[in-house]
């Protein structure tokens, strides 16, 4: 989500040759100033009453203009009125698509730098705008391009400020321009932060004390908080804290909670502040005032009645994992043992929580191993968690689920030491979550699949009894899943990773399904530019609390409230609660959020990257308080230790049927969502496509191979050996189940494979793709599902009565296999024969332009024809390269219809070559599957004809369908394998 640091600084002298003018007014109408890309550029004007403030960019250096922050100030005011945390809303004329680091929301998120910026989609007539929370008399606008000084291109050079009371009638109040844009000052390559970047009342930061029972821990927390917020709010820290205290007092009063004493305390603090401003204060006076003000705010927050659930907590103590990728903690973590499952009792004294008097106790000693992901049943009498024994590295030691009986009374002790391991075998089982009926849903590597991006195993959702029996699959995903929780309606909410014809970095989104695995539904994130983890419903709202994470590192990042009603695929739906720390990956400093009320979230926080994770309480208004820190271990995964209301138990919606029973789907009107460019009657078929799984290979000794370096040699297309103007072809193997008819009214009724990862394509009468799903779905055996249309709004409801839907007047259609047969799609078996029959007599190794369409394999095992079609840009496809954010593609803008090859063949005039319907169908299908080369994941150097030695592994074995209920599976012990360091040295990160 965030850009890499240290990008090359653009040379503005060269950029000035590309200045883009946008119908700018005469230069004489503007005041000439020096505008700098790396500094705040202030535009002052006569005070004007406004609710809306707009910055119009007439001229910019290079192409589309870029702004990292747009600030608005009142006359004589020091507070930035434009901040989103203060209720202001950002808008813009447009936004460059495809980049999570460039969003309209970044205009007023309070963060500087190219990694938190907005770029317009066009170079002409663009503007950025702030809607203030309430009208104000504004007198200054401040903007910058990249205040961190890494970038200087796209700098606005001629800008105009306009104001409006209603957002309709605008009045210009100022305009400035520069004859040249000054280059940023050189930045130091190393060394300490400049002194001016530190809060003036903080200075040197203290070291982290032993634990939260040390009063100096509060000084440590307050100091780091002040420094962290200094990047976001350049007011004196005391101004910020007193402002937060006043706002909190007002919120308490609005809820009928008396805060008269705190108002008096606030007044006294402001008097002390005024006294310090009149003279040179004694040494330490400012620090003392800040500490006292911060302590006053803490005391008020901790007496909120909503915090009563925090008197008893359960959590885990452990060291951070620090993995390389978000899906590899079972493979390349630190694996530093110690800690365990613990409880925390926080007394309530005088109606206020007193965390400094809290008592911690150990329920389960990890004994040198690692405990993780503790959760409770609904009565808070049983805890479930995963434990990894000490010793070994990577997958040679396994996390298994454990059940711990708890005495939930005030003693909070283990009930007779009754802790049992409930899962076994050579699998990682973790993230337990108790279903409303008492069963468990958890994440496991029992899917026996390989994560397609990089080397480790995948993990997906499973279900079992409370004793670990009757394990069965809830998901058939081909990559990985994490962090299940239970929604208030009884469904499971979890994070699913899927890369259906899109780049890998932004493919981790929130999904929900019924506890039997039916009706999986995308909830948020698929096109937002965010990766989302650990989602939980926020009590009393429609929001979901979650963490924004990176594709790399651990599940650390900012905590957000997500309102899916604001757009399930839109960044604007995520409202950040921790804007001072937007870093993700191992650099992120928040994780494990648990909303305990509408306003409050319990979480883990790392105040200082040199310190340890601690238990914190945060609210939706930007306040936060330390509750507990250990002197040795991180304190993570906290949650209240108390009974919870049990969500409804959803009835099983599946018939008893064999595991291979297909599902049934109904589409009521496929044209709903396709848009006006798709004429009614043009869609004739739906193609059912399968994403083929990458099963773990069985080795010669019978064990399952667990890691796969070099991983790109296992791809369905060797992207490290071939790419083209469209980028990377799919590295996911594809298969075709067949096509089904679409009725004249746009309806369809058909069966589809269950227990598979599938998606659909809308085709015309000639099997040309019109639209494609770029997400996936799955069906349980015998499941029946329906949808309104194709790419329609997810909140849309159907309007036809069942009797009006033509497809429902008959039974479900059985998919018709393609002429070459259903199943995995291999280019050399389906496409190459067509080229051999119709093309290679001219397009061979002797072609004067090098257009060789023969099937001759090169040393990389790539047919000459495939390399020609890809590298010459003769076929169009979605790039699956890393670091790409995908956006919704409109119908008829990709694939076959945008391919030069299809254009040449469709003209029927290319050297009098005429292809049959089946031959055209084969080529079109290949293109619209995103041009895969192979239909499986066989190791590339083991494919026929290679002179290289094959690895010591037999052909992949597809596991039996996990839908059949069974006892916990067991396989032979895991084999010895190369050390982590050796694998990492040879791997290319993905």
Number of C-alpha atoms within 10 A of each C-alpha: 26 16 14 8 11 10 11 9 14 15 13 22 13 12 18 19 10 14 19 22 18 17 10 17 13 7 14 9 12 16 13 15 17 13 25 25 30 23 18 18 18 16 20 18 15 12 16 19 16 22 20 26 28 25 23 23 28 24 27 27 27 20 22 24 27 30 27 29 27 30 22 25 20 18 16 10 12 14 16 21 23 28 25 23 19 14 13 18 20 24 17 21 14 16 20 17 15 17 21 25 19 25 26 27 21 26 31 29 26 24 22 24 22 28 23 26 26 30 29 26 17 16 21 19 15 22 19 24 24 25 24 21 16 11 14 18 14 24 20 22 23 17 23 25 32 27 22 18 22 21 24 27 24 27 29 30 26 26 21 20 24 20 25 19 17 12 14 9 9 16 15 14 16 20 23 21 23 19 13 16 23 16 18 21 11 9 9 9 7 6 6 7 9 8 9 8 12 18 21 17 19 18 14 9 15 14 13 20 19 14 19 23 19 13 11 16 21 22 20 17 21 22 23 18 18 24 21 18 20 19 18 16 20 18 17 15 24 23 18 19 21 21 13 17 23 17 13 19 22 16 13 16 13 10 8 9 14 13 16 11 11 18 15 11 16 20 14 13 19 17 12 14 18 11 12 15 10 8 8 9 11 8 8 11 15 19 18 12 18 26 18 15 21 23 17 18 24 16 15 18 24 20 18 14 12 14 19 17 15 24 18 21 20 26 27 27 29 26 21 19 19 21 21 19 22 21 26 22 20 23 22 22 19 15 24 15 21 18 24 24 28 21 23 23 21 22 18 18 10 8 12 18 24 18 21 18 16 18 14 17 14 19 23 20 15 22 13 16 20 25 30 25 21 27 25 25 23 19 13 18 19 20 24 28 24 25 25 22 16 17 13 10 16 21 22 17 19 22 25 23 27 23 22 22 20 21 15 18 11 8 10 21 18 19 15 10 12 11 18 13 16 18 23 16 17 21 25 24 27 30 22 31 26 25 27 23 17 15 20 22 28 27 27 26 21 25 29 26 24 28 24 27 22 21 24 25 30 28 28 26 30 25 27 25 17 20 15 19 16 15 23 23 25 26 30 25 25 27 22 27 26 25 23 27 25 24 22 16 14 20 26 25 27 27 28 27 26 23 24 20 23 24 20 22 24 28 27 29 27 28 22 24 21 22 26 21 24 23 20 21 16 22 22 29 26 29 21 26 27 27 28 31 29 24 32 24 24 24 16 9 11 12 21 23 26 28 26 29 30 27 24 20 22 25 31 27 28 25 31 23 22 28 21 18 13 12 19 23 20 18 20 18 20 27 21 24 21 22 21 22 21 23 20 25 23 22 18 23 24 28 28 26 29 23 24 20 17 15 15 21 24 27 24 30 28 23 23 17 11 9 15 24 28 25 26 23 24 23 18 18 16 15 19 23 23 21 24 24 27 19 15 16 21 22 29 29 23 27 26 22 26 19 14 12 9 17 16 14 15 15 9 11 15 14 9 9 11 11 17 15 18 22 20 23 19 20 22 29 25 23 24 17 17 20 13 10 9 15 10 13 14 16 26 20 23 25 24 22 26 25 21 22 25 26 22 26 25 18 18 11 10 15 17 22 23 24 21 21 16 16 22 24 21 24 26 27 26 23 18 11 13 16 19 20 14 18 18 26 28 28 28 29 25 26 21 24 21 21 26 22 22 27 19 15 17 23 22 27 24 23 21 28 22 22 23 23 20 26 19 20 21 25 21 16 12 14 22 23 27 22 25 24 18 20 17 20 18 25 27 27 24 23 21 18 13 13 18 23 23 22 20 17 13 16 8 12 11 14 10 11 8 12 9 13 19 18 25 17 11 9 11 18 18 17 20 16 16 17 12 14 13 16 17 18 27 20 19 18 13 18 25 22 16 19 20 16 11 15 17 19 14 15 19 20 15 11 13 10 9 12 19 24 24 22 20 14 15 12 11 13 17 20 20 18 23 24 21 18 20 21 15 16 18 18 28 27 25 23 20 25 21 16 18 19 23 26 16 12 13 14 18 17 13 21 25 25 20 15 18 16 18 19 15 14 16 14 11 12 10 11 10 9 13 15 16 10 10 15 20 19 18 22 20 24 23 21 24 23 27 26 30 25 26 24 23 24 25 18 21 21 18 19 12 8 11 15 10 11 8 13 10 10 17 15 13 18 14 14 14 10 16 19 20 16 15 12 13 17 12 11 11 11 12 17 15 9 13 9 11 13 9 10 17 15 8 11 15 15 13 17
